[in-house]
Amino acid sequence: MKEFLLVFRADYQSMPKTSPEQMQANTQKWMNWIAGIAAQNKLSDRGNRLESSGQVLKSGGLISDGPYAEIKESILGYTLIQAESIEEATVLCKECPVLLFGGSVEIREISKL
């Protein structure tokens, strides 16, 4: 079994404003999706959401506010899963709630050192 990092991306600015009830329904969609992966014993780490602000440290000690202003999409969060192949990992991501509002899922295999 291989391990994969799922990176969830979306444009914070274009995400629809939602009521508390809609936010709760969206959270439930995420919980159900993660639970479905866990039920298959393929969840390594549920991960977390990330704040929209941060800093970027570059070589030479240059620090700037991040994420990058010139990039439209921001990283919203991450999850670690297990799958036999990248194709299987991709199938597991097809129902990811981030896709419902124009976001994307980057699927990356984690190399063992």
N, C-alpha and C positions, 0 to 999 in steps of 0.2 A: 504494500500500500504506500502510495506517495502522499506527501503533504503539499497543500496548495494555499497560498495567500490570496484572499479575495479582497480587492481594494474597491470600495464603493465611491464613485465620483458623481457629482452633479453640480449645477450652477446654483449657488445659494440664492442669487438674485432672481432667478426665474422660477424658483419653487413656489407653488401656490400658497397663499396665506390660508390657514385653516382654522376652524373653530376648535375649541378644546375637545369636542366630541369626535371631530375628524382626526385630530392628532391622536386620540386614543385608539381610533379604528386603524390608523396607519401603524401605530406601535403594535397593535395586535397582529396585523399582517406580517410584520417583521418577526414577531415572536413565533407565529405559526410556521413561517418559512424555516426559521432556525430549528424549531422543534421537529420539523419533518426531516431535516438533515441529521439531527441527533438521534431520531428514532431508527435511522439506518446505520447507526454507529459510525458516522462519517464526520462528526464534529470534533475538531481538536480543541478549539478555543473560540468561544462566542465572539470575542473581540469587544470593541467599544466604539461609540461615536467619538468623533474628534471635534473640538471647538473650531470655529471658523477662522480664528486668528492664531497667530504664532510668530515665530521668527525663523529666518533662514541664516545659517552660518556658512560662509563660503571660505575657501582657502584664502590665506592672508589675514584672517580674522575679521573680515567684513561681515557685519550683521545687519540684516534688513528685516523689516516687517514682512510677514508671509501670511498665507501662501502668496505665490507670485501674482502680482496685480494684473500682469498681461495674460494670464491664463484664465479662461472663462470658467472652467470646471475646477472645483475644489475636492479634495479628498474628504469624504464625510465620515468614513470609518473603515473597519477591516474585520475579517473573520478568517480563521484557519480551519480548513477541512481536509479530509483524507479521501482519496479516490485512486482507482487503479491507473487512470490516465487523465490527460488534460481534457480529452473528449468527455469522459464521465464527469469531471469537475464542471465542465461547461453545461452539461445537461442539468446538474444540480442547481445551477445559477439561473436557469431559464425562467423561474418563477420569482426571482428576487424582486422585492417591492421597489427598489430604486428604479427599476425599469418602467414602473408605472408613471413616473413623473419626469421622464426624459433623461434619467441618469444612466450610468454604465457600471459594469463590473469588470475590473481587470483581474484576470486569473493568471497567477504566476506560480510555477512549481518551485518549491523550496529545495535548494541543493543541500545535501548533507556534506559536511566537511570531513 
